[in-house]
Amino acid sequence: MMEGLNPEILQEICEVRMPFGKHKDMILADLPISYLEWFQSQGMPKGKLGMQLSTIYEIKINGLMDLLIPIRGKISHQKPKNKVYKF
């Protein structure tokens, strides 16, 4: 795990929604990397939101999204089983 990473921050980025802009109301962890890269180049917002966006940006560019699996619940990557209907 990343040094000094607060588990509460991970919880927050899986629950908090983007309060404004193109992706308003999207969970921070679901924001596209291109949007996070734009913020990184323009300057992250001040305060807690900027810290949360910086955290999810670092997680995504370093391929660490698996850190969020225990928080978000495991997502099944199996194909859904076909239902067989008997008449």
PDB file with one MODEL, atoms N, CA, C and O in Angstrom:
MODEL        1
ATOM      1  N   MET A   1       0.839  -1.183   0.000  1.00  0.00           N
ATOM      2  CA  MET A   1       0.000   0.000   0.000  1.00  0.00           C
ATOM      3  C   MET A   1       0.882   1.243   0.000  1.00  0.00           C
ATOM      4  O   MET A   1       2.022   1.205   0.465  1.00  0.00           O
ATOM      5  N   MET A   2       0.354   2.331  -0.519  1.00  0.00           N
ATOM      6  CA  MET A   2       1.126   3.564  -0.609  1.00  0.00           C
ATOM      7  C   MET A   2       1.426   4.086   0.795  1.00  0.00           C
ATOM      8  O   MET A   2       0.567   4.061   1.676  1.00  0.00           O
ATOM      9  N   GLU A   3       2.642   4.554   0.984  1.00  0.00           N
ATOM     10  CA  GLU A   3       3.074   5.030   2.290  1.00  0.00           C
ATOM     11  C   GLU A   3       2.254   6.237   2.725  1.00  0.00           C
ATOM     12  O   GLU A   3       2.082   7.187   1.960  1.00  0.00           O
ATOM     13  N   GLY A   4       1.753   6.199   3.943  1.00  0.00           N
ATOM     14  CA  GLY A   4       1.024   7.327   4.499  1.00  0.00           C
ATOM     15  C   GLY A   4      -0.384   7.500   3.948  1.00  0.00           C
ATOM     16  O   GLY A   4      -1.014   8.532   4.179  1.00  0.00           O
ATOM     17  N   LEU A   5      -0.883   6.508   3.225  1.00  0.00           N
ATOM     18  CA  LEU A   5      -2.220   6.633   2.641  1.00  0.00           C
ATOM     19  C   LEU A   5      -3.273   6.345   3.697  1.00  0.00           C
ATOM     20  O   LEU A   5      -3.268   5.287   4.327  1.00  0.00           O
ATOM     21  N   ASN A   6      -4.163   7.287   3.878  1.00  0.00           N
ATOM     22  CA  ASN A   6      -5.211   7.187   4.874  1.00  0.00           C
ATOM     23  C   ASN A   6      -6.385   6.398   4.286  1.00  0.00           C
ATOM     24  O   ASN A   6      -6.925   6.791   3.252  1.00  0.00           O
ATOM     25  N   PRO A   7      -6.794   5.281   4.931  1.00  0.00           N
ATOM     26  CA  PRO A   7      -7.913   4.497   4.405  1.00  0.00           C
ATOM     27  C   PRO A   7      -9.211   5.299   4.289  1.00  0.00           C
ATOM     28  O   PRO A   7     -10.060   4.995   3.451  1.00  0.00           O
ATOM     29  N   GLU A   8      -9.360   6.314   5.125  1.00  0.00           N
ATOM     30  CA  GLU A   8     -10.564   7.151   5.037  1.00  0.00           C
ATOM     31  C   GLU A   8     -10.625   7.890   3.712  1.00  0.00           C
ATOM     32  O   GLU A   8     -11.709   8.110   3.171  1.00  0.00           O
ATOM     33  N   ILE A   9      -9.464   8.276   3.183  1.00  0.00           N
ATOM     34  CA  ILE A   9      -9.427   8.956   1.886  1.00  0.00           C
ATOM     35  C   ILE A   9      -9.889   8.009   0.790  1.00  0.00           C
ATOM     36  O   ILE A   9     -10.635   8.408  -0.104  1.00  0.00           O
ATOM     37  N   LEU A  10      -9.451   6.760   0.853  1.00  0.00           N
ATOM     38  CA  LEU A  10      -9.895   5.771  -0.137  1.00  0.00           C
ATOM     39  C   LEU A  10     -11.405   5.592  -0.072  1.00  0.00           C
ATOM     40  O   LEU A  10     -12.076   5.513  -1.101  1.00  0.00           O
ATOM     41  N   GLN A  11     -11.930   5.528   1.138  1.00  0.00           N
ATOM     42  CA  GLN A  11     -13.386   5.406   1.320  1.00  0.00           C
ATOM     43  C   GLN A  11     -14.102   6.600   0.702  1.00  0.00           C
ATOM     44  O   GLN A  11     -15.107   6.445   0.008  1.00  0.00           O
ATOM     45  N   GLU A  12     -13.576   7.786   0.961  1.00  0.00           N
ATOM     46  CA  GLU A  12     -14.204   9.006   0.453  1.00  0.00           C
ATOM     47  C   GLU A  12     -14.215   9.054  -1.069  1.00  0.00           C
ATOM     48  O   GLU A  12     -15.230   9.420  -1.660  1.00  0.00           O
ATOM     49  N   ILE A  13     -13.103   8.691  -1.719  1.00  0.00           N
ATOM     50  CA  ILE A  13     -13.078   8.792  -3.179  1.00  0.00           C
ATOM     51  C   ILE A  13     -13.974   7.743  -3.847  1.00  0.00           C
ATOM     52  O   ILE A  13     -14.257   7.830  -5.042  1.00  0.00           O
ATOM     53  N   CYS A  14     -14.414   6.761  -3.072  1.00  0.00           N
ATOM     54  CA  CYS A  14     -15.368   5.770  -3.585  1.00  0.00           C
ATOM     55  C   CYS A  14     -16.816   6.169  -3.310  1.00  0.00           C
ATOM     56  O   CYS A  14     -17.741   5.516  -3.794  1.00  0.00           O
ATOM     57  N   GLU A  15     -17.017   7.229  -2.541  1.00  0.00           N
ATOM     58  CA  GLU A  15     -18.377   7.645  -2.174  1.00  0.00           C
ATOM     59  C   GLU A  15     -18.711   9.072  -2.609  1.00  0.00           C
ATOM     60  O   GLU A  15     -19.849   9.366  -2.976  1.00  0.00           O
ATOM     61  N   VAL A  16     -17.703   9.962  -2.565  1.00  0.00           N
ATOM     62  CA  VAL A  16     -17.936  11.382  -2.850  1.00  0.00           C
ATOM     63  C   VAL A  16     -18.136  11.577  -4.346  1.00  0.00           C
ATOM     64  O   VAL A  16     -17.470  10.948  -5.168  1.00  0.00           O
ATOM     65  N   ARG A  17     -19.069  12.465  -4.680  1.00  0.00           N
ATOM     66  CA  ARG A  17     -19.362  12.766  -6.083  1.00  0.00           C
ATOM     67  C   ARG A  17     -18.748  14.096  -6.479  1.00  0.00           C
ATOM     68  O   ARG A  17     -18.617  15.007  -5.661  1.00  0.00           O
ATOM     69  N   MET A  18     -18.373  14.192  -7.748  1.00  0.00           N
ATOM     70  CA  MET A  18     -17.808  15.430  -8.277  1.00  0.00           C
ATOM     71  C   MET A  18     -18.870  16.525  -8.154  1.00  0.00           C
ATOM     72  O   MET A  18     -19.978  16.364  -8.664  1.00  0.00           O
ATOM     73  N   PRO A  19     -18.547  17.636  -7.484  1.00  0.00           N
ATOM     74  CA  PRO A  19     -19.567  18.653  -7.210  1.00  0.00           C
ATOM     75  C   PRO A  19     -19.857  19.622  -8.355  1.00  0.00           C
ATOM     76  O   PRO A  19     -20.813  20.394  -8.274  1.00  0.00           O
ATOM     77  N   PHE A  20     -19.052  19.599  -9.422  1.00  0.00           N
ATOM     78  CA  PHE A  20     -19.253  20.573 -10.502  1.00  0.00           C
ATOM     79  C   PHE A  20     -18.621  20.054 -11.787  1.00  0.00           C
ATOM     80  O   PHE A  20     -17.943  19.026 -11.799  1.00  0.00           O
ATOM     81  N   GLY A  21     -18.860  20.787 -12.861  1.00  0.00           N
ATOM     82  CA  GLY A  21     -18.164  20.536 -14.125  1.00  0.00           C
ATOM     83  C   GLY A  21     -18.786  19.470 -14.996  1.00  0.00           C
ATOM     84  O   GLY A  21     -19.912  19.023 -14.778  1.00  0.00           O
ATOM     85  N   LYS A  22     -18.017  19.083 -15.985  1.00  0.00           N
ATOM     86  CA  LYS A  22     -18.449  18.137 -17.013  1.00  0.00           C
ATOM     87  C   LYS A  22     -18.930  16.814 -16.428  1.00  0.00           C
ATOM     88  O   LYS A  22     -19.858  16.199 -16.954  1.00  0.00           O
ATOM     89  N   HIS A  23     -18.307  16.383 -15.353  1.00  0.00           N
ATOM     90  CA  HIS A  23     -18.626  15.083 -14.748  1.00  0.00           C
ATOM     91  C   HIS A  23     -19.300  15.250 -13.386  1.00  0.00           C
ATOM     92  O   HIS A  23     -19.098  14.445 -12.477  1.00  0.00           O
ATOM     93  N   LYS A  24     -20.102  16.308 -13.261  1.00  0.00           N
ATOM     94  CA  LYS A  24     -20.829  16.568 -12.006  1.00  0.00           C
ATOM     95  C   LYS A  24     -21.633  15.327 -11.618  1.00  0.00           C
ATOM     96  O   LYS A  24     -22.247  14.682 -12.468  1.00  0.00           O
ATOM     97  N   ASP A  25     -21.621  15.007 -10.339  1.00  0.00           N
ATOM     98  CA  ASP A  25     -22.358  13.885  -9.740  1.00  0.00           C
ATOM     99  C   ASP A  25     -21.746  12.510 -10.005  1.00  0.00           C
ATOM    100  O   ASP A  25     -22.327  11.502  -9.604  1.00  0.00           O
ATOM    101  N   MET A  26     -20.588  12.440 -10.671  1.00  0.00           N
ATOM    102  CA  MET A  26     -19.914  11.161 -10.865  1.00  0.00           C
ATOM    103  C   MET A  26     -19.041  10.880  -9.635  1.00  0.00           C
ATOM    104  O   MET A  26     -18.398  11.785  -9.103  1.00  0.00           O
ATOM    105  N   ILE A  27     -19.025   9.619  -9.191  1.00  0.00           N
ATOM    106  CA  ILE A  27     -18.154   9.213  -8.079  1.00  0.00           C
ATOM    107  C   ILE A  27     -16.701   9.528  -8.478  1.00  0.00           C
ATOM    108  O   ILE A  27     -16.292   9.249  -9.605  1.00  0.00           O
ATOM    109  N   LEU A  28     -15.939  10.102  -7.562  1.00  0.00           N
ATOM    110  CA  LEU A  28     -14.567  10.516  -7.878  1.00  0.00           C
ATOM    111  C   LEU A  28     -13.730   9.369  -8.442  1.00  0.00           C
ATOM    112  O   LEU A  28     -12.956   9.572  -9.377  1.00  0.00           O
ATOM    113  N   ALA A  29     -13.878   8.180  -7.887  1.00  0.00           N
ATOM    114  CA  ALA A  29     -13.098   7.034  -8.358  1.00  0.00           C
ATOM    115  C   ALA A  29     -13.442   6.647  -9.791  1.00  0.00           C
ATOM    116  O   ALA A  29     -12.664   5.952 -10.444  1.00  0.00           O
ATOM    117  N   ASP A  30     -14.602   7.090 -10.292  1.00  0.00           N
ATOM    118  CA  ASP A  30     -15.030   6.746 -11.652  1.00  0.00           C
ATOM    119  C   ASP A  30     -14.689   7.817 -12.681  1.00  0.00           C
ATOM    120  O   ASP A  30     -14.965   7.646 -13.868  1.00  0.00           O
ATOM    121  N   LEU A  31     -14.093   8.915 -12.237  1.00  0.00           N
ATOM    122  CA  LEU A  31     -13.745   9.980 -13.182  1.00  0.00           C
ATOM    123  C   LEU A  31     -12.733   9.463 -14.198  1.00  0.00           C
ATOM    124  O   LEU A  31     -11.816   8.724 -13.839  1.00  0.00           O
ATOM    125  N   PRO A  32     -12.894   9.849 -15.473  1.00  0.00           N
ATOM    126  CA  PRO A  32     -11.933   9.389 -16.485  1.00  0.00           C
ATOM    127  C   PRO A  32     -10.547   9.988 -16.243  1.00  0.00           C
ATOM    128  O   PRO A  32     -10.417  11.115 -15.765  1.00  0.00           O
ATOM    129  N   ILE A  33      -9.525   9.219 -16.581  1.00  0.00           N
ATOM    130  CA  ILE A  33      -8.151   9.662 -16.375  1.00  0.00           C
ATOM    131  C   ILE A  33      -7.877  10.949 -17.154  1.00  0.00           C
ATOM    132  O   ILE A  33      -7.104  11.790 -16.696  1.00  0.00           O
ATOM    133  N   SER A  34      -8.494  11.113 -18.314  1.00  0.00           N
ATOM    134  CA  SER A  34      -8.267  12.326 -19.106  1.00  0.00           C
ATOM    135  C   SER A  34      -8.714  13.578 -18.352  1.00  0.00           C
ATOM    136  O   SER A  34      -8.077  14.627 -18.450  1.00  0.00           O
ATOM    137  N   TYR A  35      -9.806  13.465 -17.603  1.00  0.00           N
ATOM    138  CA  TYR A  35     -10.311  14.588 -16.800  1.00  0.00           C
ATOM    139  C   TYR A  35      -9.354  14.885 -15.647  1.00  0.00           C
ATOM    140  O   TYR A  35      -9.085  16.044 -15.333  1.00  0.00           O
ATOM    141  N   LEU A  36      -8.847  13.830 -15.027  1.00  0.00           N
ATOM    142  CA  LEU A  36      -7.890  13.996 -13.928  1.00  0.00           C
ATOM    143  C   LEU A  36      -6.571  14.573 -14.445  1.00  0.00           C
ATOM    144  O   LEU A  36      -5.939  15.383 -13.768  1.00  0.00           O
ATOM    145  N   GLU A  37      -6.158  14.156 -15.642  1.00  0.00           N
ATOM    146  CA  GLU A  37      -4.942  14.707 -16.247  1.00  0.00           C
ATOM    147  C   GLU A  37      -5.119  16.193 -16.537  1.00  0.00           C
ATOM    148  O   GLU A  37      -4.190  16.982 -16.363  1.00  0.00           O
ATOM    149  N   TRP A  38      -6.314  16.570 -16.980  1.00  0.00           N
ATOM    150  CA  TRP A  38      -6.596  17.979 -17.248  1.00  0.00           C
ATOM    151  C   TRP A  38      -6.457  18.793 -15.966  1.00  0.00           C
ATOM    152  O   TRP A  38      -5.822  19.848 -15.964  1.00  0.00           O
ATOM    153  N   PHE A  39      -7.046  18.310 -14.882  1.00  0.00           N
ATOM    154  CA  PHE A  39      -6.903  18.997 -13.593  1.00  0.00           C
ATOM    155  C   PHE A  39      -5.437  19.080 -13.182  1.00  0.00           C
ATOM    156  O   PHE A  39      -4.983  20.113 -12.690  1.00  0.00           O
ATOM    157  N   GLN A  40      -4.700  17.995 -13.383  1.00  0.00           N
ATOM    158  CA  GLN A  40      -3.291  17.962 -13.009  1.00  0.00           C
ATOM    159  C   GLN A  40      -2.517  19.050 -13.763  1.00  0.00           C
ATOM    160  O   GLN A  40      -1.647  19.706 -13.191  1.00  0.00           O
ATOM    161  N   SER A  41      -2.835  19.236 -15.034  1.00  0.00           N
ATOM    162  CA  SER A  41      -2.111  20.237 -15.837  1.00  0.00           C
ATOM    163  C   SER A  41      -2.575  21.662 -15.532  1.00  0.00           C
ATOM    164  O   SER A  41      -1.780  22.599 -15.614  1.00  0.00           O
ATOM    165  N   GLN A  42      -3.846  21.834 -15.183  1.00  0.00           N
ATOM    166  CA  GLN A  42      -4.408  23.161 -14.922  1.00  0.00           C
ATOM    167  C   GLN A  42      -4.265  23.589 -13.466  1.00  0.00           C
ATOM    168  O   GLN A  42      -4.320  24.775 -13.140  1.00  0.00           O
ATOM    169  N   GLY A  43      -4.082  22.604 -12.607  1.00  0.00           N
ATOM    170  CA  GLY A  43      -4.036  22.866 -11.170  1.00  0.00           C
ATOM    171  C   GLY A  43      -5.272  22.272 -10.510  1.00  0.00           C
ATOM    172  O   GLY A  43      -6.405  22.586 -10.877  1.00  0.00           O
ATOM    173  N   MET A  44      -5.036  21.423  -9.547  1.00  0.00           N
ATOM    174  CA  MET A  44      -6.141  20.785  -8.819  1.00  0.00           C
ATOM    175  C   MET A  44      -6.881  21.844  -7.995  1.00  0.00           C
ATOM    176  O   MET A  44      -6.293  22.847  -7.591  1.00  0.00           O
ATOM    177  N   PRO A  45      -8.181  21.611  -7.749  1.00  0.00           N
ATOM    178  CA  PRO A  45      -8.916  22.538  -6.875  1.00  0.00           C
ATOM    179  C   PRO A  45      -8.265  22.588  -5.493  1.00  0.00           C
ATOM    180  O   PRO A  45      -7.556  21.664  -5.096  1.00  0.00           O
ATOM    181  N   LYS A  46      -8.507  23.643  -4.793  1.00  0.00           N
ATOM    182  CA  LYS A  46      -7.953  23.804  -3.439  1.00  0.00           C
ATOM    183  C   LYS A  46      -8.736  22.931  -2.460  1.00  0.00           C
ATOM    184  O   LYS A  46      -9.868  22.529  -2.728  1.00  0.00           O
ATOM    185  N   GLY A  47      -8.116  22.655  -1.341  1.00  0.00           N
ATOM    186  CA  GLY A  47      -8.797  21.981  -0.240  1.00  0.00           C
ATOM    187  C   GLY A  47      -8.925  20.482  -0.401  1.00  0.00           C
ATOM    188  O   GLY A  47      -8.157  19.836  -1.113  1.00  0.00           O
ATOM    189  N   LYS A  48      -9.927  19.950   0.289  1.00  0.00           N
ATOM    190  CA  LYS A  48     -10.125  18.498   0.370  1.00  0.00           C
ATOM    191  C   LYS A  48     -10.398  17.873  -0.990  1.00  0.00           C
ATOM    192  O   LYS A  48      -9.880  16.797  -1.290  1.00  0.00           O
ATOM    193  N   LEU A  49     -11.213  18.541  -1.828  1.00  0.00           N
ATOM    194  CA  LEU A  49     -11.517  17.987  -3.146  1.00  0.00           C
ATOM    195  C   LEU A  49     -10.241  17.820  -3.971  1.00  0.00           C
ATOM    196  O   LEU A  49     -10.055  16.796  -4.628  1.00  0.00           O
ATOM    197  N   GLY A  50      -9.375  18.809  -3.940  1.00  0.00           N
ATOM    198  CA  GLY A  50      -8.114  18.719  -4.676  1.00  0.00           C
ATOM    199  C   GLY A  50      -7.264  17.557  -4.200  1.00  0.00           C
ATOM    200  O   GLY A  50      -6.634  16.871  -5.004  1.00  0.00           O
ATOM    201  N   MET A  51      -7.246  17.333  -2.888  1.00  0.00           N
ATOM    202  CA  MET A  51      -6.492  16.214  -2.325  1.00  0.00           C
ATOM    203  C   MET A  51      -7.114  14.886  -2.774  1.00  0.00           C
ATOM    204  O   MET A  51      -6.397  13.943  -3.109  1.00  0.00           O
ATOM    205  N   GLN A  52      -8.442  14.817  -2.779  1.00  0.00           N
ATOM    206  CA  GLN A  52      -9.113  13.587  -3.215  1.00  0.00           C
ATOM    207  C   GLN A  52      -8.851  13.322  -4.699  1.00  0.00           C
ATOM    208  O   GLN A  52      -8.572  12.187  -5.085  1.00  0.00           O
ATOM    209  N   LEU A  53      -8.940  14.361  -5.531  1.00  0.00           N
ATOM    210  CA  LEU A  53      -8.685  14.198  -6.963  1.00  0.00           C
ATOM    211  C   LEU A  53      -7.235  13.821  -7.224  1.00  0.00           C
ATOM    212  O   LEU A  53      -6.960  12.994  -8.094  1.00  0.00           O
ATOM    213  N   SER A  54      -6.305  14.414  -6.486  1.00  0.00           N
ATOM    214  CA  SER A  54      -4.887  14.064  -6.628  1.00  0.00           C
ATOM    215  C   SER A  54      -4.649  12.604  -6.251  1.00  0.00           C
ATOM    216  O   SER A  54      -3.854  11.909  -6.884  1.00  0.00           O
ATOM    217  N   THR A  55      -5.346  12.152  -5.219  1.00  0.00           N
ATOM    218  CA  THR A  55      -5.197  10.762  -4.769  1.00  0.00           C
ATOM    219  C   THR A  55      -5.693   9.792  -5.829  1.00  0.00           C
ATOM    220  O   THR A  55      -4.995   8.833  -6.157  1.00  0.00           O
ATOM    221  N   ILE A  56      -6.886  10.021  -6.375  1.00  0.00           N
ATOM    222  CA  ILE A  56      -7.413   9.099  -7.375  1.00  0.00           C
ATOM    223  C   ILE A  56      -6.586   9.177  -8.658  1.00  0.00           C
ATOM    224  O   ILE A  56      -6.424   8.173  -9.352  1.00  0.00           O
ATOM    225  N   TYR A  57      -6.066  10.353  -8.974  1.00  0.00           N
ATOM    226  CA  TYR A  57      -5.177  10.500 -10.137  1.00  0.00           C
ATOM    227  C   TYR A  57      -3.939   9.612  -9.961  1.00  0.00           C
ATOM    228  O   TYR A  57      -3.578   8.866 -10.871  1.00  0.00           O
ATOM    229  N   GLU A  58      -3.296   9.691  -8.804  1.00  0.00           N
ATOM    230  CA  GLU A  58      -2.100   8.881  -8.538  1.00  0.00           C
ATOM    231  C   GLU A  58      -2.422   7.388  -8.560  1.00  0.00           C
ATOM    232  O   GLU A  58      -1.645   6.586  -9.077  1.00  0.00           O
ATOM    233  N   ILE A  59      -3.564   7.026  -7.999  1.00  0.00           N
ATOM    234  CA  ILE A  59      -3.982   5.615  -7.998  1.00  0.00           C
ATOM    235  C   ILE A  59      -4.144   5.125  -9.436  1.00  0.00           C
ATOM    236  O   ILE A  59      -3.669   4.043  -9.781  1.00  0.00           O
ATOM    237  N   LYS A  60      -4.812   5.915 -10.273  1.00  0.00           N
ATOM    238  CA  LYS A  60      -5.068   5.488 -11.653  1.00  0.00           C
ATOM    239  C   LYS A  60      -3.792   5.436 -12.488  1.00  0.00           C
ATOM    240  O   LYS A  60      -3.578   4.463 -13.211  1.00  0.00           O
ATOM    241  N   ILE A  61      -2.934   6.463 -12.407  1.00  0.00           N
ATOM    242  CA  ILE A  61      -1.739   6.451 -13.266  1.00  0.00           C
ATOM    243  C   ILE A  61      -0.739   5.377 -12.838  1.00  0.00           C
ATOM    244  O   ILE A  61       0.102   4.961 -13.634  1.00  0.00           O
ATOM    245  N   ASN A  62      -0.825   4.935 -11.601  1.00  0.00           N
ATOM    246  CA  ASN A  62       0.076   3.889 -11.113  1.00  0.00           C
ATOM    247  C   ASN A  62      -0.540   2.495 -11.141  1.00  0.00           C
ATOM    248  O   ASN A  62       0.050   1.541 -10.635  1.00  0.00           O
ATOM    249  N   GLY A  63      -1.732   2.378 -11.735  1.00  0.00           N
ATOM    250  CA  GLY A  63      -2.363   1.064 -11.872  1.00  0.00           C
ATOM    251  C   GLY A  63      -2.751   0.429 -10.559  1.00  0.00           C
ATOM    252  O   GLY A  63      -2.661  -0.789 -10.404  1.00  0.00           O
ATOM    253  N   LEU A  64      -3.186   1.250  -9.601  1.00  0.00           N
ATOM    254  CA  LEU A  64      -3.485   0.735  -8.265  1.00  0.00           C
ATOM    255  C   LEU A  64      -4.980   0.690  -7.944  1.00  0.00           C
ATOM    256  O   LEU A  64      -5.364   0.704  -6.774  1.00  0.00           O
ATOM    257  N   MET A  65      -5.818   0.635  -8.970  1.00  0.00           N
ATOM    258  CA  MET A  65      -7.263   0.621  -8.723  1.00  0.00           C
ATOM    259  C   MET A  65      -7.700  -0.581  -7.882  1.00  0.00           C
ATOM    260  O   MET A  65      -8.759  -0.551  -7.255  1.00  0.00           O
ATOM    261  N   ASP A  66      -6.880  -1.641  -7.871  1.00  0.00           N
ATOM    262  CA  ASP A  66      -7.204  -2.807  -7.040  1.00  0.00           C
ATOM    263  C   ASP A  66      -7.260  -2.455  -5.553  1.00  0.00           C
ATOM    264  O   ASP A  66      -7.890  -3.165  -4.769  1.00  0.00           O
ATOM    265  N   LEU A  67      -6.604  -1.358  -5.165  1.00  0.00           N
ATOM    266  CA  LEU A  67      -6.692  -0.917  -3.762  1.00  0.00           C
ATOM    267  C   LEU A  67      -8.132  -0.630  -3.360  1.00  0.00           C
ATOM    268  O   LEU A  67      -8.489  -0.724  -2.185  1.00  0.00           O
ATOM    269  N   LEU A  68      -8.952  -0.280  -4.340  1.00  0.00           N
ATOM    270  CA  LEU A  68     -10.331   0.119  -4.050  1.00  0.00           C
ATOM    271  C   LEU A  68     -11.307  -1.053  -4.031  1.00  0.00           C
ATOM    272  O   LEU A  68     -12.455  -0.892  -3.616  1.00  0.00           O
ATOM    273  N   ILE A  69     -10.867  -2.223  -4.471  1.00  0.00           N
ATOM    274  CA  ILE A  69     -11.779  -3.382  -4.544  1.00  0.00           C
ATOM    275  C   ILE A  69     -12.400  -3.712  -3.187  1.00  0.00           C
ATOM    276  O   ILE A  69     -13.614  -3.903  -3.113  1.00  0.00           O
ATOM    277  N   PRO A  70     -11.606  -3.787  -2.107  1.00  0.00           N
ATOM    278  CA  PRO A  70     -12.248  -4.118  -0.821  1.00  0.00           C
ATOM    279  C   PRO A  70     -13.264  -3.071  -0.382  1.00  0.00           C
ATOM    280  O   PRO A  70     -14.210  -3.384   0.341  1.00  0.00           O
ATOM    281  N   ILE A  71     -13.073  -1.846  -0.812  1.00  0.00           N
ATOM    282  CA  ILE A  71     -13.975  -0.767  -0.417  1.00  0.00           C
ATOM    283  C   ILE A  71     -15.237  -0.782  -1.267  1.00  0.00           C
ATOM    284  O   ILE A  71     -16.343  -0.632  -0.747  1.00  0.00           O
ATOM    285  N   ARG A  72     -15.077  -0.959  -2.544  1.00  0.00           N
ATOM    286  CA  ARG A  72     -16.215  -0.895  -3.466  1.00  0.00           C
ATOM    287  C   ARG A  72     -16.951  -2.222  -3.581  1.00  0.00           C
ATOM    288  O   ARG A  72     -18.052  -2.275  -4.130  1.00  0.00           O
ATOM    289  N   GLY A  73     -16.365  -3.273  -3.079  1.00  0.00           N
ATOM    290  CA  GLY A  73     -16.955  -4.595  -3.249  1.00  0.00           C
ATOM    291  C   GLY A  73     -16.372  -5.215  -4.499  1.00  0.00           C
ATOM    292  O   GLY A  73     -16.093  -4.516  -5.474  1.00  0.00           O
ATOM    293  N   LYS A  74     -16.195  -6.472  -4.476  1.00  0.00           N
ATOM    294  CA  LYS A  74     -15.599  -7.136  -5.631  1.00  0.00           C
ATOM    295  C   LYS A  74     -16.579  -7.115  -6.793  1.00  0.00           C
ATOM    296  O   LYS A  74     -17.765  -7.408  -6.647  1.00  0.00           O
ATOM    297  N   ILE A  75     -16.040  -6.760  -7.945  1.00  0.00           N
ATOM    298  CA  ILE A  75     -16.846  -6.716  -9.164  1.00  0.00           C
ATOM    299  C   ILE A  75     -16.566  -7.997  -9.920  1.00  0.00           C
ATOM    300  O   ILE A  75     -15.414  -8.327 -10.203  1.00  0.00           O
ATOM    301  N   SER A  76     -17.609  -8.704 -10.240  1.00  0.00           N
ATOM    302  CA  SER A  76     -17.450  -9.965 -10.943  1.00  0.00           C
ATOM    303  C   SER A  76     -17.088  -9.693 -12.400  1.00  0.00           C
ATOM    304  O   SER A  76     -17.743  -8.906 -13.084  1.00  0.00           O
ATOM    305  N   HIS A  77     -16.030 -10.363 -12.856  1.00  0.00           N
ATOM    306  CA  HIS A  77     -15.629 -10.228 -14.251  1.00  0.00           C
ATOM    307  C   HIS A  77     -16.047 -11.464 -15.048  1.00  0.00           C
ATOM    308  O   HIS A  77     -15.643 -11.640 -16.197  1.00  0.00           O
ATOM    309  N   GLN A  78     -16.859 -12.315 -14.422  1.00  0.00           N
ATOM    310  CA  GLN A  78     -17.321 -13.509 -15.110  1.00  0.00           C
ATOM    311  C   GLN A  78     -18.494 -13.134 -16.007  1.00  0.00           C
ATOM    312  O   GLN A  78     -19.255 -12.207 -15.730  1.00  0.00           O
ATOM    313  N   LYS A  79     -18.607 -13.895 -17.095  1.00  0.00           N
ATOM    314  CA  LYS A  79     -19.752 -13.680 -17.966  1.00  0.00           C
ATOM    315  C   LYS A  79     -21.002 -14.118 -17.210  1.00  0.00           C
ATOM    316  O   LYS A  79     -20.983 -15.114 -16.487  1.00  0.00           O
ATOM    317  N   PRO A  80     -22.094 -13.364 -17.383  1.00  0.00           N
ATOM    318  CA  PRO A  80     -23.316 -13.796 -16.720  1.00  0.00           C
ATOM    319  C   PRO A  80     -23.770 -15.136 -17.290  1.00  0.00           C
ATOM    320  O   PRO A  80     -23.661 -15.393 -18.489  1.00  0.00           O
ATOM    321  N   LYS A  81     -24.274 -15.970 -16.408  1.00  0.00           N
ATOM    322  CA  LYS A  81     -24.746 -17.282 -16.852  1.00  0.00           C
ATOM    323  C   LYS A  81     -26.036 -17.098 -17.648  1.00  0.00           C
ATOM    324  O   LYS A  81     -26.913 -16.310 -17.294  1.00  0.00           O
ATOM    325  N   ASN A  82     -26.112 -17.851 -18.724  1.00  0.00           N
ATOM    326  CA  ASN A  82     -27.334 -17.802 -19.522  1.00  0.00           C
ATOM    327  C   ASN A  82     -28.424 -18.569 -18.793  1.00  0.00           C
ATOM    328  O   ASN A  82     -28.215 -19.691 -18.331  1.00  0.00           O
ATOM    329  N   LYS A  83     -29.570 -17.954 -18.702  1.00  0.00           N
ATOM    330  CA  LYS A  83     -30.697 -18.644 -18.073  1.00  0.00           C
ATOM    331  C   LYS A  83     -31.318 -19.594 -19.087  1.00  0.00           C
ATOM    332  O   LYS A  83     -31.491 -19.255 -20.258  1.00  0.00           O
ATOM    333  N   VAL A  84     -31.639 -20.753 -18.626  1.00  0.00           N
ATOM    334  CA  VAL A  84     -32.303 -21.720 -19.482  1.00  0.00           C
ATOM    335  C   VAL A  84     -33.749 -21.791 -19.043  1.00  0.00           C
ATOM    336  O   VAL A  84     -34.051 -22.106 -17.892  1.00  0.00           O
ATOM    337  N   TYR A  85     -34.621 -21.500 -19.956  1.00  0.00           N
ATOM    338  CA  TYR A  85     -36.054 -21.539 -19.656  1.00  0.00           C
ATOM    339  C   TYR A  85     -36.616 -22.842 -20.207  1.00  0.00           C
ATOM    340  O   TYR A  85     -36.466 -23.149 -21.390  1.00  0.00           O
ATOM    341  N   LYS A  86     -37.262 -23.599 -19.335  1.00  0.00           N
ATOM    342  CA  LYS A  86     -37.887 -24.855 -19.773  1.00  0.00           C
ATOM    343  C   LYS A  86     -39.374 -24.635 -19.800  1.00  0.00           C
ATOM    344  O   LYS A  86     -39.967 -24.161 -18.831  1.00  0.00           O
ATOM    345  N   PHE A  87     -39.980 -24.987 -20.929  1.00  0.00           N
ATOM    346  CA  PHE A  87     -41.438 -24.804 -21.091  1.00  0.00           C
ATOM    347  C   PHE A  87     -42.135 -26.130 -21.105  1.00  0.00           C
ATOM    348  O   PHE A  87     -43.358 -26.183 -21.232  1.00  0.00           O
TER     349      PHE A  87
ENDMDL
END
